[in-house]
């Protein structure tokens, strides 16, 4: 039977071993040297913002899916047209909620640095969702499948969208105060 300290060599002390375990070499969440993924550090850095971003996503999905369903079921529009109207109806509230509540931005909006990139990102999502809806529309007449195609395609892009907003559109700025999650 081995004891707790049996793996210590003559050159190391219990204090050295304890300090190397208690203090990681880096705060980098993807420290290649230690080959570990620090989930706690990622959550501390991005958790609250991801929760707020998830809240905006829920609001956007309610607006988008309601608009899509009205287009499909009430007006009997083709899937692509209903998706286009849905994305156009969802983008303005998503932009404002993300800008203000998730990333804590206020003041004037920059058309070239904020609005246009957000719409370009939305256009990319629209293209992906339109392809998914178009394929689903060719395969079935079941309109709920078209709703699922939109949710699935935007869901697949969710983390990419968060990373784009976090690192490109609204990177951290010490002068910006981000609201707390309640």
C-alpha atoms as a printed R data frame, in Angstrom:
    type eleno elety resid chain resno       x      y       z
1   ATOM     1    CA   UNK     A     1   0.000  0.000   0.000
2   ATOM     2    CA   UNK     A     2   1.375  3.399  -0.942
3   ATOM     3    CA   UNK     A     3   1.017  6.450   1.190
4   ATOM     4    CA   UNK     A     4   0.032  9.949   0.136
5   ATOM     5    CA   UNK     A     5   3.585 11.262   0.035
6   ATOM     6    CA   UNK     A     6   5.273  8.204  -1.432
7   ATOM     7    CA   UNK     A     7   5.701  9.761  -4.874
8   ATOM     8    CA   UNK     A     8   7.847 12.641  -3.545
9   ATOM     9    CA   UNK     A     9  11.522 12.531  -4.440
10  ATOM    10    CA   UNK     A    10  14.397 13.654  -2.272
11  ATOM    11    CA   UNK     A    11  14.646 16.926  -4.233
12  ATOM    12    CA   UNK     A    12  11.020 17.989  -3.783
13  ATOM    13    CA   UNK     A    13   9.205 19.060  -0.690
14  ATOM    14    CA   UNK     A    14   5.557 18.770   0.214
15  ATOM    15    CA   UNK     A    15   5.254 22.585   0.007
16  ATOM    16    CA   UNK     A    16   6.564 22.609  -3.592
17  ATOM    17    CA   UNK     A    17   4.127 19.914  -4.627
18  ATOM    18    CA   UNK     A    18   1.206 21.677  -2.914
19  ATOM    19    CA   UNK     A    19   2.028 25.021  -4.522
20  ATOM    20    CA   UNK     A    20   2.319 23.493  -7.984
21  ATOM    21    CA   UNK     A    21  -1.110 21.893  -7.585
22  ATOM    22    CA   UNK     A    22  -2.779 24.953  -6.033
23  ATOM    23    CA   UNK     A    23  -1.447 27.553  -8.478
24  ATOM    24    CA   UNK     A    24  -1.840 26.874 -12.196
25  ATOM    25    CA   UNK     A    25   0.902 28.195 -14.448
26  ATOM    26    CA   UNK     A    26  -1.493 30.306 -16.475
27  ATOM    27    CA   UNK     A    27  -5.017 31.660 -16.532
28  ATOM    28    CA   UNK     A    28  -5.369 30.871 -20.236
29  ATOM    29    CA   UNK     A    29  -8.510 28.685 -20.585
30  ATOM    30    CA   UNK     A    30  -6.794 26.614 -23.264
31  ATOM    31    CA   UNK     A    31  -3.370 26.222 -21.665
32  ATOM    32    CA   UNK     A    32  -1.526 23.962 -24.103
33  ATOM    33    CA   UNK     A    33   1.294 23.356 -21.639
34  ATOM    34    CA   UNK     A    34  -0.988 21.732 -19.083
35  ATOM    35    CA   UNK     A    35  -3.363 20.256 -21.698
36  ATOM    36    CA   UNK     A    36  -6.443 21.222 -19.734
37  ATOM    37    CA   UNK     A    37  -9.598 23.119 -20.439
38  ATOM    38    CA   UNK     A    38 -10.532 25.479 -17.613
39  ATOM    39    CA   UNK     A    39 -14.323 25.529 -17.646
40  ATOM    40    CA   UNK     A    40 -14.511 27.562 -14.437
41  ATOM    41    CA   UNK     A    41 -12.360 30.298 -15.955
42  ATOM    42    CA   UNK     A    42 -14.434 30.348 -19.158
43  ATOM    43    CA   UNK     A    43 -17.628 30.562 -17.112
44  ATOM    44    CA   UNK     A    44 -16.196 33.427 -15.050
45  ATOM    45    CA   UNK     A    45 -15.240 35.285 -18.242
46  ATOM    46    CA   UNK     A    46 -18.284 34.555 -20.403
47  ATOM    47    CA   UNK     A    47 -21.010 32.902 -18.316
48  ATOM    48    CA   UNK     A    48 -23.155 35.936 -17.471
49  ATOM    49    CA   UNK     A    49 -22.898 37.250 -21.008
50  ATOM    50    CA   UNK     A    50 -23.829 33.841 -22.455
51  ATOM    51    CA   UNK     A    51 -26.886 33.719 -20.185
52  ATOM    52    CA   UNK     A    52 -27.994 37.171 -21.358
53  ATOM    53    CA   UNK     A    53 -27.244 36.218 -24.974
54  ATOM    54    CA   UNK     A    54 -29.392 33.120 -24.443
55  ATOM    55    CA   UNK     A    55 -32.198 35.361 -23.182
56  ATOM    56    CA   UNK     A    56 -31.986 37.506 -26.300
57  ATOM    57    CA   UNK     A    57 -32.008 34.323 -28.367
58  ATOM    58    CA   UNK     A    58 -35.225 33.211 -26.676
59  ATOM    59    CA   UNK     A    59 -36.888 36.571 -27.396
60  ATOM    60    CA   UNK     A    60 -35.607 36.478 -30.993
61  ATOM    61    CA   UNK     A    61 -36.900 32.934 -31.459
62  ATOM    62    CA   UNK     A    62 -40.336 33.876 -30.157
63  ATOM    63    CA   UNK     A    63 -40.534 36.831 -32.577
64  ATOM    64    CA   UNK     A    64 -38.980 34.899 -35.464
65  ATOM    65    CA   UNK     A    65 -40.941 31.684 -35.110
66  ATOM    66    CA   UNK     A    66 -44.202 33.549 -34.602
67  ATOM    67    CA   UNK     A    67 -43.563 35.584 -37.749
68  ATOM    68    CA   UNK     A    68 -42.499 32.466 -39.659
69  ATOM    69    CA   UNK     A    69 -45.564 30.520 -38.493
70  ATOM    70    CA   UNK     A    70 -47.918 33.363 -39.470
71  ATOM    71    CA   UNK     A    71 -46.308 33.526 -42.895
72  ATOM    72    CA   UNK     A    72 -46.527 29.758 -43.390
73  ATOM    73    CA   UNK     A    73 -49.889 28.927 -41.807
74  ATOM    74    CA   UNK     A    74 -51.952 32.117 -42.164
75  ATOM    75    CA   UNK     A    75 -50.682 33.617 -45.419
76  ATOM    76    CA   UNK     A    76 -49.523 30.306 -46.935
77  ATOM    77    CA   UNK     A    77 -46.263 31.890 -48.108
78  ATOM    78    CA   UNK     A    78 -43.461 29.740 -49.488
79  ATOM    79    CA   UNK     A    79 -40.872 28.817 -46.846
80  ATOM    80    CA   UNK     A    80 -38.166 31.105 -48.232
81  ATOM    81    CA   UNK     A    81 -40.406 34.207 -48.245
82  ATOM    82    CA   UNK     A    82 -41.717 33.472 -44.749
83  ATOM    83    CA   UNK     A    83 -38.143 32.994 -43.531
84  ATOM    84    CA   UNK     A    84 -37.034 36.285 -45.111
85  ATOM    85    CA   UNK     A    85 -39.831 38.227 -43.404
86  ATOM    86    CA   UNK     A    86 -39.101 36.415 -40.141
87  ATOM    87    CA   UNK     A    87 -35.392 37.315 -40.193
88  ATOM    88    CA   UNK     A    88 -36.164 40.940 -41.094
89  ATOM    89    CA   UNK     A    89 -38.656 41.179 -38.210
90  ATOM    90    CA   UNK     A    90 -36.217 39.627 -35.737
91  ATOM    91    CA   UNK     A    91 -33.025 41.533 -36.553
92  ATOM    92    CA   UNK     A    92 -33.798 45.019 -35.129
93  ATOM    93    CA   UNK     A    93 -34.876 43.812 -31.663
94  ATOM    94    CA   UNK     A    94 -31.986 41.312 -31.591
95  ATOM    95    CA   UNK     A    95 -29.500 44.070 -32.437
96  ATOM    96    CA   UNK     A    96 -30.789 46.467 -29.776
97  ATOM    97    CA   UNK     A    97 -31.093 43.817 -27.055
98  ATOM    98    CA   UNK     A    98 -27.617 42.415 -27.765
99  ATOM    99    CA   UNK     A    99 -26.016 45.845 -27.955
100 ATOM   100    CA   UNK     A   100 -27.573 47.263 -24.799
101 ATOM   101    CA   UNK     A   101 -28.335 44.365 -22.475
102 ATOM   102    CA   UNK     A   102 -25.745 41.729 -23.389
103 ATOM   103    CA   UNK     A   103 -22.728 43.874 -24.279
104 ATOM   104    CA   UNK     A   104 -23.666 47.008 -22.299
105 ATOM   105    CA   UNK     A   105 -23.230 49.457 -25.150
106 ATOM   106    CA   UNK     A   106 -25.068 52.785 -25.212
107 ATOM   107    CA   UNK     A   107 -24.874 56.023 -27.100
108 ATOM   108    CA   UNK     A   108 -24.692 56.549 -30.833
109 ATOM   109    CA   UNK     A   109 -24.701 53.572 -33.175
110 ATOM   110    CA   UNK     A   110 -21.978 53.274 -35.781
111 ATOM   111    CA   UNK     A   111 -23.419 52.202 -39.110
112 ATOM   112    CA   UNK     A   112 -20.080 50.903 -40.405
113 ATOM   113    CA   UNK     A   113 -18.727 49.362 -37.182
114 ATOM   114    CA   UNK     A   114 -21.950 47.971 -35.655
115 ATOM   115    CA   UNK     A   115 -25.135 48.043 -37.730
116 ATOM   116    CA   UNK     A   116 -23.710 46.838 -41.070
117 ATOM   117    CA   UNK     A   117 -21.635 43.976 -39.555
118 ATOM   118    CA   UNK     A   118 -24.655 42.859 -37.505
119 ATOM   119    CA   UNK     A   119 -26.813 42.771 -40.652
120 ATOM   120    CA   UNK     A   120 -24.063 40.926 -42.556
121 ATOM   121    CA   UNK     A   121 -23.923 38.350 -39.761
122 ATOM   122    CA   UNK     A   122 -27.721 38.117 -39.906
123 ATOM   123    CA   UNK     A   123 -27.584 37.728 -43.690
124 ATOM   124    CA   UNK     A   124 -25.211 34.793 -43.240
125 ATOM   125    CA   UNK     A   125 -27.703 33.204 -40.817
126 ATOM   126    CA   UNK     A   126 -30.503 33.924 -43.269
127 ATOM   127    CA   UNK     A   127 -28.625 32.163 -46.089
128 ATOM   128    CA   UNK     A   128 -27.942 29.108 -43.915
129 ATOM   129    CA   UNK     A   129 -31.528 28.967 -42.638
130 ATOM   130    CA   UNK     A   130 -32.944 29.521 -46.133
131 ATOM   131    CA   UNK     A   131 -30.924 26.606 -47.472
132 ATOM   132    CA   UNK     A   132 -32.163 24.440 -44.586
133 ATOM   133    CA   UNK     A   133 -35.781 25.536 -45.107
134 ATOM   134    CA   UNK     A   134 -35.492 25.125 -48.887
135 ATOM   135    CA   UNK     A   135 -34.209 21.570 -48.522
136 ATOM   136    CA   UNK     A   136 -36.886 20.752 -45.934
137 ATOM   137    CA   UNK     A   137 -39.563 22.321 -48.172
138 ATOM   138    CA   UNK     A   138 -38.494 20.070 -51.066
139 ATOM   139    CA   UNK     A   139 -38.626 16.981 -48.874
140 ATOM   140    CA   UNK     A   140 -41.940 17.493 -47.119
141 ATOM   141    CA   UNK     A   141 -45.125 19.543 -47.050
142 ATOM   142    CA   UNK     A   142 -45.162 19.464 -43.241
143 ATOM   143    CA   UNK     A   143 -44.838 23.096 -42.173
144 ATOM   144    CA   UNK     A   144 -43.661 22.260 -38.635
145 ATOM   145    CA   UNK     A   145 -40.582 20.718 -40.262
146 ATOM   146    CA   UNK     A   146 -39.843 24.133 -41.798
147 ATOM   147    CA   UNK     A   147 -40.034 25.708 -38.340
148 ATOM   148    CA   UNK     A   148 -37.632 23.062 -37.047
149 ATOM   149    CA   UNK     A   149 -35.264 23.706 -39.968
150 ATOM   150    CA   UNK     A   150 -35.043 27.379 -39.041
151 ATOM   151    CA   UNK     A   151 -34.465 26.670 -35.349
152 ATOM   152    CA   UNK     A   152 -31.857 24.030 -36.167
153 ATOM   153    CA   UNK     A   153 -29.917 26.189 -38.587
154 ATOM   154    CA   UNK     A   154 -29.803 29.232 -36.303
155 ATOM   155    CA   UNK     A   155 -29.026 26.962 -33.347
156 ATOM   156    CA   UNK     A   156 -26.036 25.548 -35.199
157 ATOM   157    CA   UNK     A   157 -24.698 29.078 -35.674
158 ATOM   158    CA   UNK     A   158 -25.392 30.241 -32.102
159 ATOM   159    CA   UNK     A   159 -21.874 29.954 -30.654
160 ATOM   160    CA   UNK     A   160 -20.311 31.335 -33.828
161 ATOM   161    CA   UNK     A   161 -22.588 34.356 -33.566
162 ATOM   162    CA   UNK     A   162 -21.675 34.844 -29.897
163 ATOM   163    CA   UNK     A   163 -17.955 34.656 -30.723
164 ATOM   164    CA   UNK     A   164 -18.378 37.180 -33.563
165 ATOM   165    CA   UNK     A   165 -20.245 39.624 -31.339
166 ATOM   166    CA   UNK     A   166 -17.836 39.104 -28.435
167 ATOM   167    CA   UNK     A   167 -14.536 39.321 -30.295
168 ATOM   168    CA   UNK     A   168 -15.277 41.389 -33.417
169 ATOM   169    CA   UNK     A   169 -18.334 43.601 -33.066
170 ATOM   170    CA   UNK     A   170 -18.284 44.495 -29.364
171 ATOM   171    CA   UNK     A   171 -14.961 43.403 -27.853
172 ATOM   172    CA   UNK     A   172 -14.344 44.090 -24.175
173 ATOM   173    CA   UNK     A   173 -13.726 47.704 -23.339
174 ATOM   174    CA   UNK     A   174 -12.864 48.757 -19.795
175 ATOM   175    CA   UNK     A   175 -14.997 51.889 -20.171
176 ATOM   176    CA   UNK     A   176 -18.173 49.861 -20.799
177 ATOM   177    CA   UNK     A   177 -20.164 48.624 -17.825
178 ATOM   178    CA   UNK     A   178 -22.040 45.415 -18.479
179 ATOM   179    CA   UNK     A   179 -25.274 44.929 -16.527
180 ATOM   180    CA   UNK     A   180 -25.388 42.108 -13.978
181 ATOM   181    CA   UNK     A   181 -27.588 39.059 -14.432
182 ATOM   182    CA   UNK     A   182 -30.332 39.041 -11.828
